[in-house]
Amino acid sequence: MLDLRELLSERMQEIYEELIKTNGKHAVNRIQCLALLNEIDKFIMAEGDQIITENDKQNFKEYMEIELEMQGVEQEQYYLCGYLDCVSLLKELKVF
C-alpha cells in the first residue's frame, strides 16, 4: 500500500535539496544558521549557571532572523511545488 506520509516526506526533502542547490542566498543562510546553532548549543548545553553575554544575545537574534527568513522561503517553495505537482497529477489523470 502507498504510504502518502512517506511519499510527502520524500518529496519535501527533494524540494529542500533542490532549493539549497538553486538558491545561493538560502544555501549561505543555511551555513550561517548551522554555525550560529553550534555557538548557541555550546551555551545551552553548558552545565551550571550561565551569564548571557551581548554576543550570546546577538547570536541568538541573528539565528532567529535567518531561520525565520529561511522558513518563509521554504514554505513558499513547498506551496509552489505542491501546486505544480497537483496540476501535473490532474493532467496525468486526464482530468482536464
C-alpha positions in Angstrom: 0.0 0.0 0.0 1.2 3.5 -0.8 2.4 5.4 2.3 1.4 9.0 1.5 3.2 10.4 4.5 6.5 8.8 3.4 5.9 10.0 -0.2 5.2 13.5 1.0 8.2 13.5 3.3 10.5 12.3 0.4 9.0 15.0 -1.9 9.6 17.7 0.7 13.2 16.6 1.1 13.7 16.7 -2.7 12.3 20.2 -2.8 14.5 21.3 0.1 17.6 19.9 -1.5 16.8 21.5 -4.8 16.3 24.8 -3.1 19.7 24.6 -1.5 21.2 23.8 -4.9 19.4 26.6 -6.8 19.1 29.4 -4.3 22.6 30.7 -3.3 21.3 33.0 -0.6 19.3 30.2 1.0 22.4 27.9 1.0 24.5 30.6 2.6 21.8 31.2 5.2 21.8 27.5 6.0 25.5 27.5 6.6 25.2 30.6 8.8 22.4 29.1 10.8 24.4 25.9 11.4 27.4 27.9 12.6 25.2 30.1 14.9 23.4 27.0 16.2 26.7 25.5 17.1 27.6 28.5 19.2 24.1 28.6 20.8 24.3 24.9 21.6 27.6 25.4 23.5 25.8 27.9 25.7 22.6 25.8 26.1 24.5 22.6 26.8 26.8 24.1 29.4 26.1 23.0 32.9 25.7 25.3 35.9 24.7 28.9 36.0 25.3 30.9 32.8 25.6 34.5 32.1 24.2 35.7 28.8 26.6 38.0 27.1 25.8 40.5 24.4 27.5 38.2 22.0 25.2 35.3 23.0 22.1 37.6 22.6 23.4 38.7 19.2 24.0 35.1 18.1 20.5 34.1 19.1 18.9 37.1 17.5 20.8 36.6 14.2 19.9 32.9 14.3 16.2 33.6 14.7 16.1 36.2 12.0 17.9 33.9 9.5 15.8 30.9 10.5 12.6 32.8 10.0 13.7 34.1 6.6 14.6 30.5 5.5 11.3 29.1 6.7 9.5 31.7 4.7 11.4 30.8 1.5 11.0 27.1 2.1 7.2 27.4 2.8 6.8 29.4 -0.4 8.7 26.8 -2.4 6.7 23.9 -0.8 3.5 25.6 -1.7 4.5 26.3 -5.3 5.8 22.8 -5.9 2.7 21.3 -4.3 0.5 23.3 -6.6 2.6 22.3 -9.7 2.6 18.7 -8.6 -1.2 18.7 -8.2 -1.7 20.2 -11.7 0.7 17.6 -13.1 -1.2 14.8 -11.4 -4.5 16.1 -12.7 -3.1 16.3 -16.3 -1.7 12.8 -15.9 -5.2 11.6 -14.8 -6.6 13.5 -17.8 -9.0 15.4 -15.5 -8.6 18.5 -17.7 
